[in-house]
Amino acid sequence: MDKTNLTPSEDPISLPIKKDSKDTFEVTHVNVRTSIVFLILKVILLDILATATALVFFGVLSVPSLSEDLKVSLISNSATYFLVLAGLKIMITLYVVFQWLNEYYEITPKQVVYRRGIVWRKVDVYDFGHIRSVGIQQSLLGKIFNFGSLSIFDRGVYKYYYLNYIHNPHRYFKLLKDLCTDADIEKDVVREHMRDEEAKP
């Protein structure tokens, strides 16, 4: 398949697009990132660690065996400690956010390109001509928060590659199926397993 033509109503995602003379839109590529749920969880974890560090500091001050001179020194320098802690938290949070923004899968009509890295960029390319099968995995938690993983099997190197924990996996699974017309389909979805079990006599 050389290109994918969609009208604006068929694809509400904001995409880099080109408009042709027939008022249809040619989608050149789709960028897919890890679900924002994982970014939020990482930020929350950083907040918990920062809070725990502050509690440890105050806990040390309450130790009876601690000398008065050391307590006075810690208290007098507490503003510096907390400024350093706040600075570290901000820097790590920015790093986590930029890492999330710069790690994504670019789906084009001919291949999937996996881009990652902030300073040193790394790029992997999975050509659709080598893909033997396309699969989807989604747990119960993934169903609740609408994330999951896609797998593609490269027959050239006889290896699976994964689009891990992406948002709305069923949408991009359908897109990959449409682009990889000769690929087999693999599914591992909680709801479908439950339905299959219920259908058994």
N, C-alpha and C positions, 0 to 999 in steps of 0.2 A: 504494500500500500504506500503510495507516494505522498499523499496528503490527506488531512481530515478536515472536511468542510462542515461547519456548524453555524446555524443561525443564532443570534443573540439570545433568543428565548430557550434554546436547547442547552446552553451552558452558562449558568449564572456566575461561575467563578471568574474573578478578575484575572485576565490572561494577557500576555503580549500578543497582539493580533495585527493582521494586515487586512485592509478592506479592499475587496475587488470591485469590478465594475457592475456586478450583479447584486450588490448590496448584501452579499453573504460574507462570512468572516472565516478566513483561513487561520486555524490555530497552528502556530509554529512549534510551540512546546508548552508543557504544563509543569510547573514546579510543585513538588510534593515534599512536605516536611514532616518530621516526627510530630505527633499530636502535641498540641500546646499544653495538654494535661501534664506531660512529663516536665516541661519547662516550669510550670507552676509548682509542681512537687519539689523540684530542685531549689527553687527560690524559698519555698516554705522550709525546707530542710536547712538552708543557710540561716534563716531567721531563728530556727530552733537551736542550732549550734551557737549562734551569737548570744542568744539568751542564756544558754547553758554555761557559756564562758563567763558571762557577767555574774551568774549565780555562784559559780565556783570562786570568783574573786571575792564576793561578799562573804562566802562561806569560810574562806581562809581568814578573813578579818575576825571572824567569830571564834576562831580556835583559841582556847584558853592558854595553851602553852606558848602561843606566839608572843614574843617580847613586845613591850610597849613602843620601843624605838622603831621596830620593824613595822608595827601597825601604823605609827605616825607617818613613816616614810611611804607606805603603800597608799594611805589616804591622801597625802599631799600630792602624790603623783597619779592619783586615780583619773584625773581629767585627761592626762596624756595617754594612759592605758586605753581609755574608752575612745579617744580620738583615733588611736592606732587601730583598735578593733573595728570602729565604724568605717575607717578607710579601707581596711582589708575586706570587709563585707561588701562595700560598694564595688571594689575592683573585681572581686570574685563573681558578684552578681552580673556585672557588665560582661565579664568573660563568658559566663554561662549563656547570657542572652545572645551575644555575638556568635558564639559557637552554634547555637540553635539556628540563628538566621543564616549562617554560612554553610550549614550542612543540609543538603536537600537532594532529591532525585528529580532529574529533568527528563520528562517523558516526551520524546519527539515521535514523529511518524515512523522512524526507522530504528530507534534505539532508546535505551535508558542510560542516562549519564548520571553517575553518582559523584557529586561534588562536595568537598568538605575541607575544613582548615581555615584558619583566620589569617595567619602570616604565610605559612607554607601550604599552598593549595595542593590537594591531591584529587585526581579525576580517574574514575573507572568507567569504562564504556561496555555496555551489554547490547550487542547487536541482535535485533529481532530475527535475523536470518539464522542464528545459531540456537534460538530458544526452542526447546523440545516440549516444555510444559509450563503452565502458569498455575499457581496455587494461592490459596488464601487461608490464613489461620486467624481465628478470633475467639478469645476466651469470653467467659461470662462478664468479667470486668470490662473487657473490650466492647461488648455489646452495650453495656450501660453508658460508657463514656465515648462510644463511637470511634474506637481505634482498633487497629489490628495490623498484621504483617502479610505482605505478599511475597511469594517465592517464584523465582524463575530458574529453570534448569537449562544450563548452557551445555549443549551436546558437544561443542567444540573442545571444552576442557573437562567435560563430564563432572560438573559441579553445580550446586545450588547457590544462588545469590538471593539476598533478602532485602526487601524494602521494609524495615523494621518499624513497628508501632506507629504507622502513619494514620492521619485523620481520615475518616470516611473511606475505609479500605474497599468496600463493595463498589464504590464509584470508580476507583482507579483499577480495580480488578476487571470490571466490565470494559474499561478503556483498553487495558492490555489484551483482553480476549479479542476485541475488535481489531486491534493492530497485529496481533499474532494469530492469524487465522488458522495456521496449521498446528498450533500447540495444543497439547492435551490439557484437560482441566483437573485440578486437584483442589478439594475443599476440606477444611477442618474447622467447622463453625459450630458453636455450642447449640444453638437453636435447632440446626438441621440434625444434629446427633439426637437431640431429645425427640424430635419429630419422627426420626427413623425408629427409635426405640418404642415409641408409642404405637407405631404402625405394625410392629411385630406381633404375631398371633400369640 
